[in-house]
């Protein structure tokens, strides 16, 4: 689905409703999908605990919507049960949609005889989505500013997580539990999965890259649920992180130094803290002359197009329990692909950690994420069950970067950057200070600087000078608003080429 963002206004305005309740306009913009123009207004309202994400279709009037509802009902009444069932299971869905499109077109011509072709196509798309697609959920999917779309039940509005504004309540309500279940069925059918009373849980990865989890009652006893984590079409980059205050140039320069010198990095943090986003960001620092293999459960990483990158994704087994490809399978296989760098979505089990550490010991640079709230907890997670790695072994991890999200204000920040000592302990170098909202240096490096000095001949003064050079380059990238992942990739390629020429 193509999305065209027509305009955006970010000015905060104070409004007052007819009932006298004060509103504050936080953001407004328009989207266009399938020739349907959607106005988005995000507002705060008195007596509402969170802002409201208000969706309205701009180019369909209320009167037209009433007639479209009549067309929809007539269309549904003309379709017999066998047609609907064949739609749910047919392999060639495009042909079936084409037949439905013809039927809807006839009904539109009946009620809107003088309508031009562009408007007819728009109305056909609208009715198709309302009857056979995900309805207004497709509108939410078209908004690149949203990270998550949540349906908890038919009894409450759909929730969304906005990149800038956090959790928002929408004005979209799914009318029945049956409709939510129908949406889950549509999603599963498109990728060859099914959700039933006997199999009431579904975890799906869509072709678009979006990750979907669905549950049915009574497993979720308040109603059927659908959780969609959207694939980031516009990935996070280092300049976006710095511009938003998620990290600063000193922290970014230290990570860049480690990446340039092929040191392994583990990115830790809680749920929603931005671990995968940070993993995507550090990939901005890869040189273009190395082979990179990434391994994920769900495809989320987007690397610069000039890199030698092989993305790989796990696969769940089919209903018969066959055909599954695990992260461990891909990890072991990746070592036979002559990678220079290995990216792993998340470490969860002992075998995965063992293979990764073995890869580090055999000269590969590894970058991965793990659930932990600080550097010390990261070490404890690695060295205790279920991962249970001997503590001295984790010294092959050079840096631990910890991401944190403040649940009160939604801010994501780099919380700590720590090096791992020879004994496997975390030595924190940089730490976030919430009082002044800054990342501060609290200790000097012992291990990382010594490692770089050993293999490059640089002394501490040389390394500090190199870091300051990187800070200046990062400041320049931010000043010039170079935020696109491919543009940053080209700047990094020029940087590494300049180093070769010296």
Secondary structure, 3 states (H helix, E strand, C coil): CCCEEEEEECCCEEEECCCCCEEEEEEEEEEEECCEEEEEEEEEECCCCCCEEEEEECCCCHHHHHHHHHHHHHHHHHCCHHHHHHHHHCCCHHHHHHHHHHHHHHHHHHHCCCCCHHHHHHHHHHHHHHHCCCCCHHHHHCCCCEEEEEECCCCCCCEEEECCCEEEEECCCCCCHHHHHHHHHHHHHHCCCCCCCCCCEEEEECCCCCEEEEECCCCCCCCCEEEEECCCCCCCCHHHHHHHCCCCHHHHHHHHHHHHCCCCEEEEECCCCCHHHHHHHHHHHCCCCCEEEEEECCCCCCCCCCCEEEEEECECCCCCCCCCECHHHHHHHHCCCCCCEEEECCCCCHHHHHHHHHHHHCCCEEEEEEECCCHHHHHHHHHCCCCCCCHHHHHHCCEEEEEEECCCCCCEEEEEEEEECCCCCEEEEEEEECCCCEEEECCCCCHHHHHHHHHHCCCHHHHHHHHHHHHHHHHHHHHCCCCCHHHHHHHHHHHHHHHHHC
